[in-house]
Amino acid sequence: MTDQAPPRIRAVPEGRFARARRMGGLATGLASGVALGGAQALLRGQRPRLPDLVLSPGNVARLAERLSEMRGAAMKLGQLLSMEAGDLLPPEMEAVLARLRADAHVMPPKQLKQVLETAYGADFRRLFRSFDTRPLAAASIGQVHRALTPEGQALAVKLQYPGVAGAIDSDLDNAAALIRWSGLWPAELDIAPLMAEARRQLHEEADYAREGRALARFGDLLAEDDRFVVPRLDPDRTRPAALAMSFEASEPVERLADAPPEARDRAVTALIELCLRELFEFRLMQTDPNFANYRWRPETGQIVLLDFGATREISLEMSEGYRALLRAGLSGDPDATMRALERIGFIRPGLSERHRATILDMAGMGFAILRGPGPFDFRGNDFAARVRARGMEIGSERELWHIPPAETLFLQRKIGGLYLLATRLGAQVDIPALAARFA
């Protein structure tokens, strides 16, 4: 693909020992940087703080590079921490983790060949007329390649990095120990729930049979909606560590930013409506809002949906809890709003009146979009800045520090990701009409 930057090639370390050694090497490198930075601070007559020393420019670069090299659990944990607790983390740490959301090394050809032989056998070439060794995409669990079947059918084949699935638990334990040592995670927040969720999500995303079933389910659910294209599963070339599907020609969704306004509005409206259907009708949601999971076909205006590894079932209780919150927001009922926020686990019960007012003020910013009047213009408004500023104020109130249940976190991540995409594309969407339809 001509719009791709040259890939950064680095073999994936295989086996728990090799991966633990890489993580240990990272810890040693960070500690050396801390020691040097501390000595320099003392010479300047300053009292060094551990988080400041860990986040020196050299250590920041070292941390991002090594986690990107490792891929797998270490990289995924960085992504989760960034998306779920970004407002509470130091800006330097957020910058490191943001790089991990979109930046991974790719396997060298020799290792790629080994992966193909492990997945399909030594005669794997008989399954393909051609196989492009340069990946279309690389992420935390695997990388995607374009291929042709002997019959000429274009495929996208996702190959799992070697050793990643078996090292999930040890990777997470090592990464958590490093995070705790560094002092970068606020002591008031319990990291254990996020660790447990990262563990569960990674094991699910490494299960390509599960992802294949989710792909097929979404294909069935959206079969009658011609606004979307879902790749077709190729069961004959799908294996435990290889997921094969039809290749759907398309462009990065960000290209919509240069399309006519009606095309942008139509695409973003479709995506927001799909999110609401996932929450209230399907009770099945693809929870990863990475922009790369959406592609665009200029000739038809269709959105191609990719990557169903992070698909989650949504409980009836959570779905109805969000419906109650939607109705409370539309009606402007503060008591019902607080009950709904407690029901979905977004806030703890029993907040003081002052903190209750703070939460209601922030919620009211979002509900104003639902009530209108008229469509919401994602372009040129200060909504995100106001919410972030209010969120930073809440972050300074330790009584309000709280990590919601995993189900709520992933729903909020999807909603937040769609907001960012709509803002990037500069769309205008009739949010009040959509909200009223599902309330």
C-alpha positions in Angstrom: 0.0 0.0 0.0 1.5 3.3 -1.0 0.3 5.3 2.0 2.1 3.1 4.5 5.3 4.1 6.2 8.2 1.7 6.0 7.7 -0.9 8.8 9.9 -1.2 11.8 11.1 -4.8 11.8 11.9 -6.6 15.0 11.4 -10.3 15.9 8.9 -11.0 18.6 10.7 -12.5 21.7 9.3 -16.0 22.2 8.9 -18.0 25.4 8.3 -16.8 28.9 12.0 -16.7 29.8 12.9 -14.6 26.8 10.1 -12.2 27.4 10.8 -11.9 31.2 14.4 -11.3 30.3 13.4 -8.4 28.0 11.2 -6.9 30.7 14.0 -7.4 33.3 16.4 -5.6 30.9 13.9 -2.7 30.6 13.7 -2.5 34.4 17.5 -2.4 34.6 17.7 0.3 32.0 15.1 2.4 33.7 16.8 1.9 37.1 20.1 3.1 35.6 18.4 6.1 34.2 16.8 6.8 37.6 20.2 6.5 39.3 21.9 8.9 36.9 19.0 11.4 37.0 18.9 11.3 40.8 22.7 12.0 41.0 22.4 14.9 38.7 19.5 16.3 40.6 21.4 16.1 43.9 24.4 17.9 42.3 22.0 20.7 41.4 20.8 20.9 45.0 17.3 19.4 44.1 15.4 16.7 45.9 14.6 14.0 43.3 11.2 12.3 43.1 11.0 8.8 41.7 8.2 9.4 39.2 10.1 12.4 37.8 13.2 10.4 37.4 11.4 7.4 35.8 9.8 9.8 33.2 13.1 11.4 32.0 13.2 11.8 28.2 15.6 8.8 27.9 13.4 6.5 30.0 10.2 7.6 28.3 11.7 6.6 24.9 13.2 3.4 26.3 9.8 2.4 27.8 7.8 3.0 24.6 10.3 1.3 22.4 10.6 -1.9 24.5 6.9 -2.3 25.0 6.3 -1.9 21.3 9.0 -4.6 20.6 7.4 -7.0 23.0 3.9 -6.7 21.7 1.4 -9.0 23.4 0.3 -8.4 27.0 2.9 -5.7 27.8 1.7 -3.5 24.8 -2.0 -4.2 25.5 -1.6 -3.3 29.1 -0.1 0.1 28.1 -3.0 0.7 25.8 -5.6 -0.2 28.5 -3.9 2.0 31.1 -3.8 4.9 28.7 -7.5 4.6 27.7 -9.0 3.9 31.1 -6.9 6.1 33.4 -5.3 8.6 31.1 -6.6 11.7 32.9 -5.1 10.5 36.2 -1.6 9.6 34.7 1.3 12.1 34.3 1.2 13.7 30.8 4.6 12.1 30.0 3.3 8.6 30.7 0.1 9.3 28.7 2.3 10.3 25.8 4.2 7.0 26.0 1.1 4.9 26.2 -0.6 6.8 23.4 2.2 5.7 21.1 1.4 2.1 21.9 -2.2 2.5 20.7 -0.9 2.9 17.1 2.7 1.8 16.9 4.1 -1.8 16.8 7.1 -3.4 15.2 6.5 -6.1 12.6 8.0 -9.6 12.3 11.1 -10.2 10.1 10.5 -12.5 7.1 12.2 -15.5 8.7 9.9 -15.4 11.7 6.9 -14.8 9.5 7.7 -17.9 7.6 8.0 -19.9 10.9 4.6 -18.6 12.0 3.0 -19.6 8.7 4.5 -23.1 8.9 3.3 -23.5 12.5 -0.2 -22.4 11.5 -0.6 -24.2 8.2 2.2 -26.7 8.0 5.4 -26.8 5.9 3.3 -26.9 2.7 1.4 -23.7 3.5 2.0 -22.3 0.1 -0.5 -24.7 -1.4 -3.3 -22.7 0.3 -2.3 -19.5 -1.3 -1.6 -18.3 -4.9 0.3 -15.4 -3.3 1.0 -14.0 0.2 2.2 -10.5 0.7 5.0 -10.5 3.3 4.6 -6.8 4.1 1.7 -6.5 6.6 -1.3 -4.3 6.1 -1.4 -3.6 9.9 0.5 -4.6 13.0 -0.9 -4.5 16.6 -0.4 -6.0 20.0 -1.6 -9.6 19.3 -0.8 -10.1 15.7 -0.3 -8.6 12.2 -2.5 -8.7 9.1 -1.4 -9.7 5.6 -3.0 -9.7 2.2 -3.1 -13.0 0.3 -4.8 -14.7 -2.7 -6.4 -18.1 -2.7 -5.6 -20.5 -5.6 -9.0 -19.5 -7.0 -8.1 -15.8 -6.9 -10.1 -14.7 -3.9 -8.5 -11.8 -2.0 -8.0 -12.5 1.7 -6.8 -10.7 4.8 -5.0 -13.1 7.1 -4.4 -12.2 10.7 -1.4 -14.0 12.1 -0.8 -14.2 15.8 2.7 -13.4 17.1 4.6 -16.5 18.3 4.6 -17.1 22.1 2.2 -14.2 22.8 -0.8 -16.3 23.9 1.3 -18.5 26.3 3.0 -15.6 27.9 0.0 -13.4 28.7 -0.1 -14.1 32.4 3.6 -13.8 33.0 3.8 -10.7 30.8 1.1 -9.0 32.9 2.7 -10.0 36.2 6.0 -8.6 35.1 4.5 -5.4 33.6 2.4 -4.8 36.8 5.5 -5.2 39.0 7.3 -2.6 36.8 4.4 -0.2 37.0 4.2 -0.5 40.8 8.0 -0.1 41.2 8.0 3.1 39.1 5.4 4.9 41.3 3.6 6.1 38.1 0.3 4.5 39.1 -1.7 6.5 41.8 -1.6 4.6 45.0 -5.2 5.5 45.7 -6.4 3.5 42.7 -6.5 -0.2 42.8 -4.7 -1.5 39.7 -5.9 -5.1 40.3 -9.3 -4.8 38.5 -7.6 -3.4 35.4 -5.0 -6.2 35.5 -7.8 -8.8 35.7 -9.6 -7.2 32.8 -6.4 -7.0 30.7 -5.8 -10.7 31.4 -9.3 -11.7 30.4 -9.4 -9.5 27.3 -6.0 -10.7 26.1 -6.9 -14.3 26.4 -10.1 -13.6 24.5 -8.3 -11.6 21.8 -5.8 -14.4 21.4 -8.7 -16.9 20.7 -9.1 -16.6 17.0 -11.9 -19.1 16.9 -13.8 -16.8 19.2 -13.1 -13.8 17.0 -14.2 -15.8 13.9 -17.5 -16.5 15.6 -17.9 -12.8 16.5 -17.1 -11.8 12.9 -19.7 -14.2 11.5 -22.3 -12.9 14.1 -21.8 -9.3 13.1 -22.0 -10.3 9.4 -25.4 -11.8 10.1 -26.6 -8.9 12.3 -25.7 -6.3 9.6 -26.6 -8.4 6.5 -29.5 -6.1 5.7 -27.8 -2.8 6.5 -26.0 -1.8 3.3 -24.2 1.1 5.0 -21.7 -1.5 6.4 -19.4 -4.2 5.1 -18.3 -7.0 7.3 -15.6 -9.3 6.0 -16.6 -12.9 5.4 -14.9 -15.6 7.4 -12.8 -18.1 5.5 -13.1 -21.2 7.7 -10.8 -23.3 5.4 -7.8 -21.1 6.1 -8.6 -20.2 9.7 -6.5 -21.8 12.4 -6.0 -21.3 16.2 -3.2 -18.7 15.4 -4.4 -17.6 11.9 -7.7 -15.9 11.1 -8.6 -15.6 7.4 -11.4 -13.4 6.0 -12.3 -11.7 2.8 -10.1 -8.7 1.9 -12.4 -5.7 1.6 -10.8 -2.9 -0.5 -11.2 0.5 1.3 -9.4 3.6 2.5 -8.6 4.8 6.0 -11.6 6.3 7.6 -9.7 9.6 8.3 -10.0 10.2 4.5 -13.6 11.1 5.1 -12.4 14.4 6.6 -11.8 15.6 3.0 -15.1 14.3 1.7 -18.3 16.4 1.2 -20.1 17.3 4.4 -23.1 15.0 3.6 -20.7 12.0 3.2 -19.1 12.7 6.6 -22.4 13.2 8.3 -23.9 10.1 6.9 -20.9 7.9 7.9 -20.7 9.2 11.4 -24.4 9.0 11.9 -24.3 5.3 10.8 -21.5 4.5 13.3 -23.2 6.2 16.3 -26.5 4.5 15.4 -24.6 1.2 15.2 -23.1 1.7 18.7 -26.6 2.3 20.1 -27.9 -0.8 18.3 -25.0 -2.8 19.8 -25.8 -1.5 23.2 -29.6 -1.7 23.2 -30.6 -4.2 20.5 -27.8 -6.7 19.8 -26.3 -6.5 23.3 -23.1 -7.4 21.6 -20.4 -4.7 21.0 -17.1 -4.4 19.3 -15.5 -2.4 22.1 -12.2 -1.3 20.5 -12.6 2.2 19.1 -9.2 2.3 17.3 -9.7 4.3 14.1 -8.0 1.6 12.1 -11.0 -0.7 12.8 -13.1 1.5 10.5 -12.5 1.9 6.8 -14.3 3.8 4.1 -15.4 3.1 0.5 -15.6 6.4 -1.3 -17.4 4.9 -4.3 -20.3 3.6 -2.2 -20.0 5.6 1.1 -19.9 2.3 3.0 -18.0 1.7 6.2 -15.9 -1.5 6.4 -15.8 -2.9 10.0 -12.7 -4.7 11.1 -11.2 -6.5 14.1 -13.8 -8.3 16.3 -11.3 -9.6 18.8 -12.6 -7.2 21.5 -16.3 -8.1 21.0 -18.2 -8.4 24.3 -21.6 -9.6 25.3 -23.5 -6.9 27.1 -25.6 -8.0 30.0 -29.3 -7.1 30.1 -28.7 -5.3 33.4 -26.0 -3.1 31.9 -28.0 -2.4 28.8 -31.1 -1.3 30.8 -28.9 0.7 33.1 -27.6 2.8 30.2 -31.2 3.1 28.9 -32.2 4.4 32.3 -29.3 6.9 32.1 -30.4 8.0 28.6 -33.9 8.6 29.8 -32.8 10.5 32.9 -30.5 12.7 30.7 -33.3 13.4 28.3 -35.7 14.3 31.0 -33.2 16.4 33.0 -34.0 14.4 36.3 -30.9 14.8 38.6 -32.0 12.1 41.0 -32.7 9.6 38.2 -29.3 10.5 36.7 -27.4 9.7 39.9 -29.3 6.4 40.4 -28.5 5.4 36.8 -24.8 6.3 37.2 -24.6 4.2 40.4 -26.4 1.4 38.6 -23.9 1.1 35.9 -21.0 1.5 38.4 -19.8 4.8 37.0 -19.8 6.4 40.5 -19.8 5.0 44.0 -23.0 5.3 46.1 -23.1 7.8 48.9 -21.2 10.7 47.5 -21.4 14.0 49.4 -23.7 16.8 48.1 -20.7 18.7 46.8 -19.3 15.8 44.9 -22.8 14.9 43.7 -23.1 18.4 42.2 -19.7 18.0 40.5 -20.8 14.7 38.9 -24.2 16.1 37.8 -22.5 19.2 36.3 -20.2 17.1 34.2 -23.0 14.7 33.1 -25.1 17.7 32.2 -22.6 18.7 29.6 -23.2 15.5 27.7 -26.9 15.4 28.2 -27.2 18.9 26.7 -26.1 17.3 23.4 -28.8 14.7 23.7 -31.5 17.3 24.3 -30.5 19.5 21.4 -32.0 21.6 19.9 -31.1 20.2 16.5 -28.1 18.3 15.3 -24.8 18.5 17.1 -21.9 19.9 15.2 -18.7 18.0 16.2 -16.6 20.6 14.4 -15.5 23.8 16.1 -17.1 23.3 19.5 -15.4 23.3 22.9 -17.3 20.4 24.4 -14.3 18.1 24.7 -12.2 20.8 26.2 -14.8 21.7 28.8 -15.3 18.0 29.7 -11.6 17.4 30.0 -11.2 20.4 32.2 -14.0 19.3 34.4 -12.5 15.8 34.5 -9.2 17.1 35.6 -10.9 18.9 38.5 -12.6 15.6 39.4 -9.2 13.9 39.2 -8.0 16.3 42.0 -10.9 15.1 44.2 -9.6 11.9 45.7 -13.1 10.9 47.0 -14.2 10.7 43.4 -11.3 8.5 42.3 -13.0 5.3 41.2 -12.4 2.7 38.4 -15.8 1.5 37.2 -16.6 -2.2 36.4 -14.9 -3.5 33.2 -18.2 -3.6 31.3 -18.8 0.1 31.9 -15.2 0.9 31.1 -15.4 -0.7 27.7 -18.7 0.9 26.9 -17.3 4.3 27.8 -14.2 3.6 25.8 -16.3 2.9 22.7 -18.5 6.0 23.2 -15.4 8.2 23.7 -13.7 6.8 20.7 -16.6 7.5 18.5 -16.7 11.1 19.8 -13.1 11.5 18.9 -13.6 10.1 15.4 -16.7 12.4 14.8 -14.6 15.4 15.9 -11.7 14.4 13.7 -14.0 14.1 10.7 -15.9 17.3 11.5 -19.4 15.7 11.2 -22.8 17.0 12.1 -25.2 14.4 13.6 -28.8 14.6 14.8 -27.9 13.1 18.2 -31.3 14.1 19.8 -33.2 12.1 17.2 -31.0 9.0 17.7 -31.2 9.3 21.5 -35.0 9.5 21.4 -35.2 6.5 19.2 -33.5 4.3 21.8 -34.7 5.8 25.0 
